[in-house]
Amino acid sequence: MKILFVSAEVAPFSKAGGLADVVGSLPKYIEKDAQIAIFTPMHGCIDVDKWKIKELENSALWLTFNGTGHKFRLFMCKQPGTNINVFFIHNDWYFTFFKEVYPKWLDPKYEHERYIAFSLAVLEYAKLLNFRADIIHANDWHTAMIPVYLHSNYRFDEFWKHTKCVFQIHNLAYQGVWFDDVLDFANMRKDIVYNEWGVEHYGKVNWMKGAINYSDKIIAVSPTYAKEILTGEYGEGMDYTLRMNQGKLKGILNGIDYDVFNPKTDKIIAKRYDINSLQNKEENKKKVYKEFGLKYNPERPLYAMVSRLVGQKGIDLIRQSENELKSLNADFIFLGSGEKDYENLLIWLSNNSSNIRAYIGYCTDLANLIYAGSDFYIMPSKFEPCGLSQLIAMRYGSLPVVRATGGLEDTVTGYPLNDSTGFKFWGYSGWDMMQAVYCSLGVYQDKYTFNAMRKSAMEADFSWKRSSAVYLNLYNELVQK
C-alpha cells in the first residue's frame, strides 16, 4: 500500500501548530505497513543544511497559472529516524521567500494561489516520481484542492484512477474561502466543481467544502469533535454539508510521539524524571521560577499555559478572571503569541501583578521546561478539535485544567473520577473556569491525591502507536473497496 501525505507544515522541518506534529509523527508509526511519501512546501524557515535536504536531479517543473509560467523544483530528505522520503516543493514566488510557515498580512487571494500551486505541483511531481498512491491523505484547507483536482482535472487520468482520498479536518474554523475567480487561476472548470455539491458555498469558493464532498473519507481529530461539527454551534457554517457526508466522517484521536515528549529522556529540561522519581520534577519548577523572575515557594502551585493567543484558546476567560488570578495563592506562567489584543493583556498582567509572568513568542526549549516545571496546565478552549498540549502536559505530570470540549473531553478524566488525570469545566465563562482552578488548588494541598493524579496522567496512553492502528484499518478498508 502506498500512502501520500500532503501538508502545509511537517515537524521537525516546519511548524506553526499541531498539524505539523501530526504529519511529522503518524507516518513513522505506519511505515512498516506501507510505503510512504510526504510532500510539503519548501518554506524559507526550513534549515536545509541541518536536515541535509538535497535537490533531486532534473527536478525543474513548469506550471502555468493565469497565463504566467512558474518554475518549481523538488528537494528531498529522510524523515529523521525513518526511511520515509519527505519531498519539499520549492518556489521562490510562493514559499521560499518567506521565513514563516503562515506569513501575516498576506493578500488572501495570494494565499489561495500559493496552496493551489502547491497542490497541483504535488500531483504532477508524484506522477514524475511514479509514486502511484493508493491513498492521498490531505490536511486542512491548504491541501483541500487535491480531492477537488482529482474529481475535476484528473478524473480521467489513468495514473490516479484507483487512488482514494482521505481528508483530515484539524480545525474547521479555517476553510479557505474566496471568490469564484480563483477557479480560473486553478485551471478548474466551473461547470464541474462550482455547485452546491462541490466547492460553492454561499456564492463563494470554499475549498474545505469541496474536499468534504469529493473525498472518500473525512477524518476529524477526535471522536467528540466529529460529533460537535455536525451541530450549528461548532459546525462553522459547514454542519449541513458534514451531515450530508456523515457516512464518510470518522473521529480519530491524535496522539503524541512519546519518543519526543518524554521527561525521562528529555535533554532540554533541568532534571529528568519519571513516575518513580517525581521529586526531580521540582527542580524543573525551580528553574521556571528563576527564568521568569518569580520567588519560588514549594507551597504555591504553578499554573502554565503554552498556546497560540487566539480567541479559540479561551484567553477571554483569563481576561474575565484576571483579578481573581492575581489574588490567588498560586503563580501563573503564559507563553505564546498571536493576536495583539491578547498579547497586550498578558504583558499588562505580567507587569502589574506579583504572581503572573508572560513570554510573548515561542521557544521550544522554554515550552518543554514549562511543561516539566508546572503543576497544572490551563486550557480553557472555546473549542478544541483535539489539542496536543494537554497530552504533552499529562506526559510531563502537569495536570490539565480544561473546558470539556472536543479532544479535551476525550482525553482528560476529570476529578474526582477513578484514575483522574485533570480537572474539567463545561460552561464557557471565567466563573466556570475559576471553579475548576479552585478545585485544583484544593487537591494540591492533598499531596497523596495530587501525586496519584500525576501518576495516572503520566501513565495514560495517548501514543501514536494506539491511534496509528485505527488509521491503518481505515486505509485498508478504502483500498479494498
C-alpha positions in Angstrom: 0.0 0.0 0.0 1.3 3.4 -1.0 0.3 6.5 1.0 1.0 10.1 0.1 0.7 12.6 2.9 0.3 16.3 1.9 0.6 19.1 4.5 1.4 22.8 4.7 3.8 22.0 7.7 5.7 19.0 8.8 7.7 18.6 12.0 10.6 18.9 12.6 11.2 20.8 9.4 8.5 23.5 9.7 5.9 24.0 12.5 3.3 26.6 13.4 0.8 24.3 15.2 -0.3 20.8 16.0 -0.8 19.9 12.3 3.0 19.7 11.9 3.3 17.3 14.8 0.6 15.0 13.4 2.0 14.7 9.9 5.5 14.5 11.3 4.6 11.6 13.7 1.8 9.5 12.3 3.8 8.2 9.2 6.6 6.9 11.4 4.1 4.5 13.1 2.7 3.0 9.9 6.0 2.9 8.0 6.3 -0.9 8.4 2.9 -1.5 6.8 3.0 1.0 3.9 5.3 2.8 1.5 5.0 6.5 2.4 5.9 9.8 0.8 5.3 13.2 2.4 5.0 16.4 0.4 5.3 19.9 1.9 6.3 23.4 0.7 9.9 24.5 1.0 9.3 27.3 3.4 12.1 29.8 3.9 12.4 28.9 7.5 13.4 25.3 6.8 17.1 24.7 7.6 18.3 22.9 4.5 21.8 22.2 5.9 20.6 20.9 9.3 18.3 18.3 7.7 20.6 17.5 4.8 17.9 18.4 2.2 19.1 17.9 -1.3 17.7 18.9 -4.7 16.7 16.0 -7.0 18.4 15.9 -10.4 16.4 17.4 -13.3 13.6 18.4 -10.9 12.5 21.6 -12.7 8.8 21.7 -13.4 6.9 24.5 -15.1 3.2 25.1 -14.4 1.1 27.8 -15.9 -1.4 29.9 -13.8 -3.3 32.8 -15.3 -1.1 32.7 -18.4 2.1 33.0 -16.3 4.6 30.2 -16.1 6.0 29.3 -12.6 9.1 27.2 -12.1 9.1 24.6 -9.3 12.0 22.5 -8.0 11.9 19.4 -5.8 14.1 18.7 -2.8 14.2 15.6 -0.6 15.5 14.2 2.7 14.6 11.4 5.0 12.2 11.9 8.0 14.6 11.6 11.0 14.9 8.1 12.3 12.9 6.6 9.4 13.3 5.6 5.8 10.4 7.8 4.8 11.0 10.3 1.9 10.0 13.9 2.6 9.7 16.0 -0.6 9.9 19.8 -0.4 8.4 21.8 -3.3 10.5 24.8 -3.9 9.1 28.0 -5.5 10.6 31.4 -4.7 7.4 33.4 -5.6 5.1 31.4 -3.3 7.1 29.9 -0.5 10.8 30.1 -0.2 10.8 33.9 0.0 9.0 33.8 3.4 10.6 33.0 6.7 7.3 31.9 8.3 5.0 29.0 7.6 2.0 31.3 7.5 3.2 34.9 6.9 1.0 37.6 8.4 -0.8 40.3 6.3 -0.8 38.4 3.0 -3.4 39.2 0.4 -6.0 36.5 0.9 -6.1 35.8 -2.9 -2.4 35.3 -3.0 -2.6 32.9 0.0 -5.1 30.8 -2.1 -2.8 31.0 -5.1 0.1 29.7 -3.0 -1.7 26.5 -2.0 -3.4 25.9 -5.3 0.1 26.0 -6.9 1.5 23.7 -4.2 -1.4 21.2 -4.6 -1.1 21.0 -8.3 2.7 20.6 -8.1 2.3 17.7 -5.7 0.1 15.8 -8.1 2.4 16.4 -11.0 5.6 15.6 -9.1 4.0 12.3 -7.8 3.5 11.3 -11.4 7.0 12.2 -12.4 8.3 10.1 -9.5 5.9 7.3 -10.4 4.5 7.3 -6.9 1.1 5.9 -7.7 -0.5 6.3 -4.3 -3.4 4.1 -3.1 -4.2 6.8 -0.6 -3.7 10.5 -0.6 -4.0 11.9 2.9 -4.7 15.7 2.6 -4.8 18.0 5.6 -6.9 21.2 6.2 -7.8 23.8 3.7 -4.3 24.3 2.4 -4.4 21.0 0.6 -8.2 20.7 0.2 -7.7 21.5 -3.5 -6.2 18.0 -4.1 -9.5 16.0 -3.8 -11.1 18.7 -6.0 -8.4 18.3 -8.6 -8.8 14.5 -8.6 -12.5 15.0 -9.2 -12.1 17.5 -12.0 -8.8 17.9 -13.8 -7.6 14.4 -13.1 -10.9 12.5 -13.3 -9.9 10.7 -16.5 -6.2 10.4 -15.7 -5.1 6.7 -15.6 -2.4 7.4 -13.1 -4.8 8.4 -10.4 -7.7 6.2 -11.5 -7.6 3.9 -8.4 -6.4 6.5 -5.8 -8.6 7.1 -2.8 -8.5 10.4 -1.0 -8.7 11.0 2.8 -9.2 14.5 4.0 -8.4 15.4 7.6 -10.0 18.3 9.4 -7.7 19.7 12.1 -9.6 22.9 12.6 -12.9 23.6 10.8 -12.7 27.3 11.6 -10.3 27.8 8.7 -12.0 26.7 5.4 -10.2 28.5 2.6 -12.9 30.8 1.2 -12.5 33.2 -1.8 -14.4 34.5 -4.8 -15.0 32.2 -7.8 -12.3 33.8 -10.0 -9.8 31.7 -8.0 -11.1 28.7 -10.1 -9.8 30.4 -13.2 -6.3 30.7 -11.6 -6.6 27.0 -10.6 -7.4 26.0 -14.2 -10.6 24.2 -13.0 -13.8 24.1 -15.0 -16.6 25.9 -13.1 -19.3 23.7 -14.7 -17.8 20.7 -12.9 -16.9 21.9 -9.4 -18.8 25.3 -8.8 -22.1 24.0 -7.5 -23.6 23.2 -4.1 -22.4 19.6 -4.3 -18.8 20.8 -5.0 -16.9 23.9 -3.8 -19.7 26.6 -4.0 -20.8 27.8 -0.5 -23.0 30.9 -0.2 -21.8 32.3 -3.5 -18.0 31.8 -2.9 -15.5 29.1 -3.4 -14.9 27.0 -0.2 -12.1 24.6 -0.6 -12.8 22.7 2.5 -16.4 22.1 1.4 -15.1 20.7 -1.9 -12.7 18.3 0.0 -15.6 17.2 2.2 -17.8 16.5 -0.8 -15.2 14.8 -3.0 -13.0 12.8 -0.5 -13.6 9.1 0.1 -13.2 9.5 3.9 -13.2 12.5 6.2 -11.3 12.4 9.5 -11.9 14.7 12.5 -9.1 14.7 15.0 -11.2 13.4 18.0 -14.4 11.5 18.4 -16.2 14.3 20.3 -15.1 16.9 17.7 -16.5 14.6 15.0 -19.9 14.9 16.7 -19.6 18.6 17.6 -19.0 19.7 14.0 -22.3 18.3 12.9 -24.1 20.9 15.0 -24.8 24.6 14.3 -22.7 25.6 17.4 -19.5 24.1 16.3 -20.1 23.5 12.5 -18.8 26.9 11.4 -21.5 27.0 8.7 -20.3 23.6 7.3 -22.6 21.5 9.5 -25.2 20.9 6.8 -22.5 19.7 4.3 -21.0 17.5 7.0 -24.3 15.9 7.9 -24.9 15.2 4.2 -21.5 13.4 4.3 -21.8 11.9 7.7 -21.3 8.4 6.4 -17.8 9.3 5.4 -16.9 11.0 8.7 -14.9 9.4 11.4 -13.3 10.8 14.6 -9.8 9.5 15.3 -7.9 10.9 18.3 -4.5 12.4 17.6 -1.5 11.0 19.5 1.9 12.4 20.5 5.3 11.0 19.9 6.4 9.5 23.2 10.0 9.3 21.9 10.0 13.1 21.6 7.9 14.0 24.6 9.4 12.0 27.4 10.5 13.6 30.8 12.8 10.6 31.4 14.9 11.3 28.3 14.3 15.0 27.5 17.7 16.7 27.3 16.1 20.2 27.4 14.6 20.2 30.9 16.6 20.9 34.0 16.3 17.5 35.6 14.8 14.3 34.1 12.3 12.2 35.9 9.5 9.6 35.6 6.7 8.3 37.8 9.2 6.8 40.2 11.2 9.9 40.6 8.6 12.7 40.7 10.7 14.5 43.3 13.0 15.5 40.5 10.2 17.4 38.8 10.5 20.1 41.5 14.0 21.0 40.1 12.3 22.0 36.8 9.8 24.1 38.7 12.6 26.0 40.4 14.2 26.6 37.1 11.0 28.0 35.7 10.7 30.4 38.6 14.3 31.5 38.0 13.7 32.0 34.3 10.6 34.2 34.9 11.9 36.1 38.0 9.3 34.7 40.4 10.1 33.8 44.0 10.0 30.0 44.5 7.7 28.7 47.2 7.0 24.9 47.3 3.7 25.5 48.9 2.4 27.6 45.9 1.3 25.7 42.8 2.4 26.8 39.4 -0.1 27.0 36.6 1.0 27.2 33.0 -0.3 27.9 29.5 1.6 27.4 26.3 -0.7 28.4 23.4 -1.4 30.4 20.3 -3.0 33.6 21.6 -6.3 33.5 19.6 -10.0 33.6 20.5 -10.3 29.8 20.2 -8.0 29.2 23.1 -10.1 30.8 25.7 -7.9 33.8 26.5 -11.1 35.8 27.1 -11.7 33.8 30.2 -8.3 34.8 31.5 -9.3 38.4 31.0 -12.6 37.8 32.8 -10.8 36.3 35.8 -7.7 38.5 35.9 -8.5 40.0 39.4 -9.1 36.5 40.9 -5.9 35.1 39.3 -3.8 38.0 40.7 -5.1 37.4 44.3 -4.7 33.6 44.4 -2.1 31.8 46.4 -0.6 30.4 43.2 1.6 31.5 40.3 0.9 31.7 36.6 3.2 31.4 33.5 2.0 32.2 30.0 3.9 31.5 26.8 2.7 32.2 23.3 2.0 34.7 20.5 -0.9 35.7 18.3 -3.5 38.5 18.4 -2.1 41.8 19.6 -5.1 42.3 22.0 -4.3 39.1 23.8 -0.5 39.7 23.8 -1.1 43.1 25.3 -3.3 41.6 28.0 -0.7 39.1 29.1 2.1 41.8 29.0 -0.1 44.1 31.2 -0.8 41.2 33.7 2.9 40.4 33.8 3.8 44.0 34.5 1.1 44.6 37.1 1.0 41.5 39.2 3.3 39.7 41.6 2.3 36.2 40.6 1.8 36.3 36.8 4.5 36.3 34.1 4.3 36.0 30.3 6.7 35.3 27.5 5.4 36.6 24.1 6.7 34.5 21.4 7.6 30.8 21.1 10.6 28.9 22.3 10.6 25.1 22.2 13.2 24.7 24.9 11.3 27.0 27.2 8.0 25.3 26.4 9.3 21.9 27.4 10.7 23.4 30.6 7.3 24.9 31.4 5.6 21.5 30.8 8.1 19.8 33.1 8.1 22.5 35.8 4.4 23.3 36.1 1.9 21.6 38.5 -1.2 22.4 36.4 -1.8 23.3 32.8 -4.7 25.6 31.9 -6.5 25.0 28.6 -9.9 26.9 28.7 -10.6 26.5 24.9 -13.8 27.8 23.4 -13.5 24.8 21.1 -10.6 22.3 20.6 -10.6 19.8 17.7 -8.1 17.6 19.6 -5.4 19.5 21.4 -1.9 18.2 21.9 -0.8 20.5 24.7 -2.9 18.7 27.3 -1.4 15.4 26.2 2.1 16.7 26.5 1.3 18.2 29.9 0.0 14.9 31.2 3.0 13.1 29.9 5.1 15.5 32.0 2.9 15.2 35.0 1.3 18.6 34.8 -2.4 18.2 35.5 -4.7 19.9 32.9 -7.5 22.2 33.8 -9.7 22.1 30.7 -13.0 23.1 29.3 -14.7 19.8 28.3 -15.0 20.2 24.5 -13.6 18.3 21.6 -10.5 16.3 22.2 -10.2 17.8 25.8 -13.4 15.9 26.7 -11.9 12.7 25.1 -8.5 12.8 26.7 -8.9 14.2 30.2 -10.5 12.2 33.0 -11.9 14.8 35.4 -11.5 14.8 39.2 -12.9 13.1 41.3 -13.4 10.1 39.0 -11.2 7.0 39.3 -7.8 7.5 37.8 -8.4 11.2 37.4 -5.9 12.9 35.2 -7.1 16.6 35.4 -9.9 19.0 36.1 -12.9 19.8 33.8 -15.4 22.6 33.5 -18.2 22.9 31.0 -19.6 26.5 30.7 -17.6 29.0 28.7 -17.1 31.7 31.3 -14.5 32.9 33.7 -16.6 31.8 36.6 -16.7 28.2 35.4 -13.0 28.2 34.8 -12.3 29.5 38.3 -14.3 26.8 39.9 -12.1 24.2 38.3 -9.0 26.2 39.4 -10.3 26.4 43.0 -10.8 22.6 42.9 -7.3 22.0 41.7 -5.9 24.3 44.4 -7.7 22.1 47.0 -6.2 18.9 45.5 -2.7 20.5 45.5 -2.9 20.6 49.3 -3.7 16.9 49.4 -0.3 15.6 48.3 -1.5 11.9 48.3 -4.3 12.6 45.8 -2.2 15.1 43.9 0.7 12.7 43.3 -1.8 9.8 42.5 -3.3 12.0 39.8 0.1 12.9 38.4 1.0 9.3 38.1 -2.4 8.5 36.4 -1.7 11.3 33.9 1.8 10.2 33.1 0.6 6.6 32.7 -2.3 7.4 30.3 -1.6 6.1 26.8 -2.0 8.7 24.1 0.8 7.5 21.9 0.6 7.3 18.2 1.0 3.5 18.5 -2.6 3.3 19.5 -4.0 5.8 17.1 -2.0 4.6 14.1 -3.7 1.2 14.2 -7.0 2.9 13.7 -5.6 4.9 10.7 -4.2 1.7 9.2 -7.6 0.0 9.4 -9.2 2.9 7.7 -6.7 2.9 4.9 -7.0 -0.8 4.3 -10.8 -0.6 4.2 -10.6 2.1 1.5 -8.0 0.2 -0.6 -10.1 -2.9 -0.5 -13.3 -1.2 -1.7 
